[in-house]
Amino acid sequence: MTLLNELKREFNTAIIMITHDLAWSRVFAIRSW
């Protein structure tokens, strides 16, 4: 159970980081125009 919770936490963190990077790259692309 603890291992599953750790995996869920890491998975959520990875998704948040990926979406954050995508959002920032999109903002950077819009500003570069």
MOQUI-V14310 format. One record per residue. N is the residue number from 1. SS is DSSP state (@ for helix, = for strand, . for the rest). OMEGA is omega in radians with two decimals (none if undefined). Layout:
# MOQUI-V14310
n: [N,N]
ss: [SS,SS]
omega: [OMEGA,OMEGA]
This chain:
# MOQUI-V14310
n: [1,2,3,4,5,6,7,8,9,10,11,12,13,14,15,16,17,18,19,20,21,22,23,24,25,26,27,28,29,30,31,32,33]
ss: [.,@,@,@,@,@,@,@,@,@,@,@,@,@,@,@,@,@,@,@,@,@,@,@,@,@,@,@,@,@,@,@,.]
omega: [3.13,3.13,3.13,3.12,3.11,3.13,3.11,-3.12,3.14,3.14,3.12,3.13,3.14,3.14,3.14,-3.14,-3.12,-3.13,3.12,3.13,3.14,-3.14,-3.12,3.12,3.11,3.12,-3.14,3.13,3.14,-3.12,-3.09,-3.12,none]
